[in-house]
Amino acid sequence: MYVVNTPEDQKAMLDAIGVASIEDLFANVPPELRLGRPLAVPAAMSEMELQTHVTRLLAKNASASDTVCFLGGGAYDHFVPSVVDAVAGRSEFYTAYTPYQAEASQGTLQAIFEYQSLMCALTGLEVANASLYEGGSSVAEAMLMSLGITRRTDVFIAESVHPEYRQTLATYAANLHCRVRTLPTPDGFLNPDDVRAAVSDSTACVIAQSPNFFGHLEEMRAISDAARKAGAVFVASFDPVSAGVLKRPGDYGADIAVAEGQGLGVPLQYGGPYLGILACRDDIAYRRKIPGRLVGETTDRNGKRCWVLTLQPREQHIAREKASSNICTNQGLLALRAAVHLTALGPQGLKETAERCVRKAHYAAEQLTQVPGVSLCFKTPFVKEFALKVPGDAKALLAKLRGAGYHAGLPLGRWYPQLADCITVAVTEKRTRAEIDGFVAALKAST
């Protein structure tokens, strides 16, 4: 918002609260805690000067078209059909704000309703919400749901879950009456026997991800059975695109499914904003604890189809102490992009996209592992991403490959010190055989 704040406006506000000056507002702040000098910010610029300055800054960015992207770790270079931008870029959606009043934004509410319906189909679960920020907050919100549903205290999360998701969860849990425990995954996947040995009648939830952070598949049915046998909630983090060829979370017993929705029509755009996906089974205990929004379909007094905010358990809508979540904004535009993307692809299109990822990723893995000193870190199945052990320093190798025109992967040593000589490589449907072969040649020349 751009609100004029003239000296006359300031005086009127100060008079209204009975204060003589802005400085008087800070009279209770001890002098030693005040800055005591102007902020160290550059002088103001004219609009023309500012445009020139920003253009020079933008020129320092590396162009994505100049570098072939094999990066992954939750953000993937998937193809976005032009219809996604065409629909999401319409001013009715693009400039719409949070739908506080249902009657004021029927189009936005219908878009969210359609998104929720598609997420139910994608996850195999009956209830899906809207408005979570990204994959990490979805995991954390699923934990909060589990704690409220079970009234238990122990949270188990696999070490193979995205490290940033685990960091987000730890931040949420830091001041709660719960214990977060990480289940080790030395072989690149969570052993269901370790889950069975760990869970007890104090376990609120077990959280696993498949494909996991390394790109490899977990034994989700066995993990689900172990968690639910102990009366715990099973939270499954999944990849929406890979769902085109894998079982849906609801099909292998997930109580709550969470995901990063970036792969569904959302560009990489420097890491965000992205889309958090959350769906759960149709149980009143789950529905009462779900965060964000639930949009429902009904009829108006004239019998016409319409939509309404059926559930809005956030602190801006209801008393803070009764809110199930502090989610305070709306990712509706990103949810719309995901809905348009899935609608454009359809079930067959999503399946074909995932199949292309599988074929190209396995071709890349076969070719890359023929380079001397390069091998797969783990021997479990994967879809579009896999972990490679490389000779020498992984970060230095990736820097060389960037110079050759390839964003070759992520260095795992950043999060897993024991895997300092390993990287993850993601291959989406956009990567061509020529790009993969060029990557292999660059790797040979750099090792």
Buried (B, 14 or more C-beta within 10 A) or exposed (E): EEEEEEEEEEEEEBEEEEEEEEEEEEEEEEEEEEEEEEEEEEEEEEEEEEEEEEEEEEEEEEEEEEBBBBBBBBBBBBEBBEEBBEBBEEEEBEEBEBBEEBEEBBBBBBBBBBBBBBBBBBBBBBBBBBBBBBBBBBBBBBBBBBBBBBEBEBBBBBBBBBBBBBEBBBEBBEEEEBEBEBBEBEEBBBBBEBBBEBBEEBBBBBBBBBBBBBBBBBBBBBBBBBBBEBBBBBBBBBBBBBBBBBBBBBBBBBBBBBBBBBBBBBBBEEEEBBBBBBBBBEEEEBBEBBBBBBBBEEEEEEEEEBBBBBBBBBBEBEEEEEBBBEBEEBBBBBBBBBBBBBBBBEEEBBBBBBBBBBEBBBBBBEBBBEBEEBEBBBEBBBBBBBBBBBBEEBEEBBEBBBEBBBBBBBBBBEBBEEBEBBBBBBBBBBBEEEBBEBBBBBBEEBB
